[in-house]
């Protein structure tokens, strides 16, 4: 039986992925520390009665009238609760029963910690690491994906590691979330790195705990174009991912000389793999996605986020 009296609200954003949602809600029912609330922000094309399928959860289902991309959905879900901690969990996670308890413990042990992420394994190949942590690389244009696509490494696991983004799953102290005003909705898809940097700028520490592991149900290495699974059928998301990258860099690297040329060069590190993914995945909407990525480049390079005070 899960323990009661927890102080954590869980937020899950989803769209047309009922298989993943069903599994994740089952995992949340099995947590050793029960969530105070679970807010499911679901803009799927058809409704599922999740409350009757998972009656043990304190579940609130929010069905927006229009599509919400992930950043707005996170903020919308976070507004539903009042608990001391917030868990933001992507719907394609499979989480162990002790995950919430362990990550809340990390934050309780250090009052300066504003957020923590777990290490992440591939669900279908759990001996392979999706990522342990995502600190900036030396240039600060890109991230170092610690352990990515390599076998599990006992020398890295069980440690508190620095991170500069919070992909996939994170636990955030609500006070820290409030201090920075939540996720930046002008970055509709990829806002976790900006959120992480604003937390640090406000005085909070952000870490990864590689001793706590979740499993991410995405295509593992070996599947053609596995790295582009999320975008090859979704031009709207593809456009925003490209634009978000440039907007993030403009906020945090704008002082660098020849920003446009340098940003365009470094963007090739993720744009070229995405273009390759369009060619090898049979379900890819190639022409629509190519047009969306070009528009995303124009959107991102021609716009900017307001500077931080």
C-alpha positions in Angstrom: 0.0 0.0 0.0 1.4 3.5 -0.8 2.1 5.7 2.1 -0.2 8.7 2.5 0.5 12.3 3.4 2.7 13.0 0.4 3.3 16.6 -0.7 3.8 16.1 -4.4 1.5 16.9 -7.3 2.1 15.0 -10.6 1.5 16.6 -14.0 1.3 14.6 -17.2 0.6 16.1 -20.6 -0.6 13.7 -23.4 -2.0 13.6 -26.9 -3.4 10.5 -28.5 -1.2 8.0 -26.7 -3.6 6.0 -24.5 -1.3 2.9 -24.2 1.4 5.0 -22.5 -1.0 6.9 -20.3 -2.6 3.7 -19.0 0.8 2.3 -18.0 2.0 5.5 -16.4 -1.2 5.9 -14.3 -0.8 2.3 -13.2 2.8 3.1 -12.2 1.7 6.1 -10.2 -0.9 3.9 -8.4 2.0 1.7 -7.2 4.2 4.5 -5.8 5.5 4.0 -2.3 4.5 7.6 -1.6 1.2 8.4 -3.1 0.8 11.7 -5.0 -1.4 14.3 -3.5 -2.9 14.9 -7.0 -2.4 13.8 -10.6 -3.3 16.3 -13.3 -3.6 14.8 -16.7 -3.7 17.5 -19.4 -5.2 15.5 -22.3 -5.9 17.1 -25.7 -6.4 13.8 -27.4 -8.9 13.4 -30.3 -11.0 10.9 -28.3 -11.7 10.9 -24.6 -10.9 7.9 -22.3 -12.5 7.6 -18.8 -9.2 7.4 -17.0 -10.7 8.0 -13.6 -12.8 4.8 -13.7 -9.8 2.8 -14.9 -7.5 4.1 -12.2 -9.9 4.8 -9.2 -7.1 4.7 -6.6 -5.5 7.9 -8.0 -6.5 11.5 -7.0 -6.9 12.2 -10.7 -8.0 15.4 -12.4 -8.5 15.3 -16.2 -8.2 18.5 -18.1 -9.3 18.4 -21.7 -8.4 21.7 -23.5 -10.6 22.7 -26.4 -7.5 23.1 -28.7 -4.1 21.5 -28.9 -1.7 22.5 -26.2 2.0 21.9 -26.8 3.9 20.6 -23.9 5.1 23.8 -22.2 1.6 25.3 -21.8 0.2 21.9 -20.8 2.8 21.7 -18.0 2.0 25.1 -16.6 -1.7 24.4 -16.9 -1.4 21.2 -14.9 0.9 22.8 -12.3 -1.8 25.4 -11.6 -4.2 22.6 -10.4 -2.4 21.7 -7.2 -0.8 23.2 -4.1 1.7 20.6 -2.9 5.2 21.4 -2.0 6.7 19.5 -4.9 5.7 19.1 -8.6 6.5 16.1 -10.7 6.5 16.7 -14.5 6.4 13.3 -16.2 6.2 12.6 -19.9 3.5 10.1 -20.8 6.0 7.6 -22.3 7.8 6.9 -19.0 7.6 3.6 -17.1 8.5 4.6 -13.5 9.6 2.3 -10.6 7.5 2.3 -7.4 10.1 4.2 -5.4 10.8 7.0 -7.9 8.7 9.8 -6.4 9.9 9.1 -2.9 13.6 9.0 -3.9 13.5 12.2 -5.9 11.6 14.1 -3.3 14.2 12.9 -0.8 16.9 14.4 -3.0 15.3 17.8 -2.7 14.6 17.5 1.0 18.2 16.7 1.7 19.4 20.1 0.3 17.1 23.1 0.6 19.0 24.9 -2.1 18.0 22.3 -4.7 15.1 23.6 -6.8 14.8 20.6 -9.2 16.1 17.1 -9.8 15.9 14.6 -12.7 16.5 10.9 -12.6 18.7 8.8 -14.9 16.8 7.5 -17.9 17.1 4.0 -19.6 15.5 2.8 -22.8 12.3 1.0 -21.8 12.7 -1.7 -24.5 16.5 -2.0 -23.9 16.9 -1.3 -20.2 20.6 -2.2 -20.4 21.2 0.9 -22.5 21.1 4.5 -21.2 18.9 7.2 -22.8 20.7 9.8 -20.6 22.0 10.1 -17.1 22.3 14.0 -17.1 22.4 16.8 -19.6 25.0 19.4 -18.6 26.2 22.0 -21.2 29.1 21.0 -23.4 32.2 23.1 -23.3 31.0 25.5 -25.9 27.6 26.0 -24.2 25.9 25.8 -27.6 25.1 22.1 -27.1 24.6 19.7 -24.3 26.7 16.7 -23.1 24.4 13.7 -23.0 26.0 11.7 -20.2 25.9 8.0 -21.0 23.7 8.4 -24.1 23.2 5.2 -26.1 25.8 3.3 -24.1 25.5 0.4 -21.8 24.7 1.1 -18.1 27.8 2.3 -16.3 28.1 1.5 -12.5 30.8 4.1 -12.2 28.3 6.8 -13.2 25.2 5.5 -11.4 24.4 6.4 -7.8 25.8 9.9 -8.1 24.5 13.4 -8.0 25.4 15.0 -11.3 25.2 18.5 -12.7 22.5 19.1 -15.4 21.5 22.1 -17.5 18.2 20.7 -18.8 15.4 18.6 -17.4 14.2 16.3 -20.1 11.6 13.5 -19.8 10.9 13.6 -16.1 11.7 16.0 -13.2 10.7 16.9 -9.7 10.6 20.6 -8.9 10.2 22.4 -5.7 7.0 24.5 -6.1 8.6 27.5 -4.4 11.3 27.4 -7.1 8.7 27.0 -9.9 6.9 30.1 -8.6 10.2 32.0 -8.3 10.7 31.8 -12.1 7.1 32.0 -13.1 6.9 28.4 -14.5 8.0 27.3 -17.9 8.5 29.8 -20.7 5.4 29.5 -23.0 7.2 31.3 -25.8 9.2 28.1 -26.1 6.2 25.9 -26.7 8.0 22.5 -27.0 11.6 22.7 -25.7 11.5 24.8 -22.5 13.2 22.7 -19.9 16.7 24.0 -20.5 15.5 27.6 -20.3 13.6 26.7 -17.1 16.7 25.1 -15.7 18.9 28.2 -16.4 16.3 30.5 -14.9 16.2 28.4 -11.8 20.0 28.6 -11.5 20.0 32.4 -12.2 17.5 32.8 -9.3 19.9 30.9 -6.9 18.5 27.4 -7.0 20.7 24.3 -7.7 19.5 21.8 -10.3 20.9 18.2 -10.4 20.5 14.7 -11.8 20.4 11.7 -9.6 21.8 8.8 -11.6 20.9 6.4 -8.8 17.2 6.8 -9.5 16.2 5.4 -12.9 13.1 5.8 -15.0 12.5 4.0 -18.4 11.7 6.0 -21.5 9.5 4.1 -24.1 11.0 5.5 -27.3 12.6 3.6 -30.1 16.1 2.4 -29.0 19.3 2.4 -31.0 19.1 0.0 -33.9 15.7 1.2 -35.1 16.2 3.2 -38.3 15.9 6.9 -37.5 15.1 6.2 -33.8 16.2 9.7 -32.8 13.5 11.4 -34.8 10.5 9.3 -33.6 8.7 12.2 -32.0 8.8 14.6 -34.9 8.5 12.7 -38.2 4.7 12.8 -38.2 4.2 16.1 -36.5 5.1 19.2 -38.6 3.8 21.6 -35.9 6.1 20.1 -33.3 9.1 20.0 -35.8 8.7 23.7 -36.6 8.5 24.7 -32.9 11.5 22.5 -32.0 13.7 24.3 -34.5 12.4 27.7 -33.5 12.7 27.0 -29.8 16.4 26.1 -30.2 17.2 29.4 -31.8 15.1 31.4 -29.3 16.8 29.6 -26.4 20.3 30.4 -27.8 19.3 34.0 -28.5 18.4 34.4 -24.8 21.5 32.7 -23.4 24.2 33.3 -26.1 23.1 36.5 -27.9 26.2 38.4 -26.7 28.5 36.2 -28.9 29.8 37.8 -32.0 28.2 36.8 -35.4 25.3 35.2 -33.5 23.2 34.3 -36.5 26.0 32.5 -38.4 27.3 30.7 -35.3 23.9 29.6 -34.2 23.1 28.3 -37.7 26.3 26.3 -37.7 25.7 24.7 -34.3 22.1 24.0 -35.2 23.3 21.6 -37.8 24.2 19.2 -35.0 20.5 18.5 -34.5 19.0 19.6 -37.8 21.0 17.2 -40.0 20.1 14.1 -37.9 16.4 15.1 -38.1 16.7 15.5 -41.9 18.2 12.0 -42.1 15.4 10.7 -39.9 12.9 12.1 -42.5 14.5 9.9 -45.2 14.7 6.6 -43.3 11.4 6.5 -41.4 8.6 5.2 -43.6 5.8 7.1 -41.7 7.6 10.4 -42.2 5.6 13.3 -43.7 8.7 14.4 -45.6 7.6 17.5 -47.6 5.5 18.9 -44.8 8.2 18.4 -42.2 10.9 19.9 -44.4 8.7 23.0 -44.9 8.0 23.1 -41.2 11.7 23.0 -40.3 12.6 25.8 -42.8 9.8 27.9 -41.3 11.1 27.1 -37.8 14.5 28.3 -38.8 13.0 31.6 -40.0 10.8 31.9 -36.9 13.7 31.3 -34.5 16.4 33.3 -36.1 14.2 36.3 -36.7 12.7 36.4 -33.2 13.9 36.8 -29.7 12.8 36.3 -26.1 12.9 39.4 -23.9 16.2 39.6 -22.0 16.1 38.6 -18.4 16.2 41.3 -15.8 
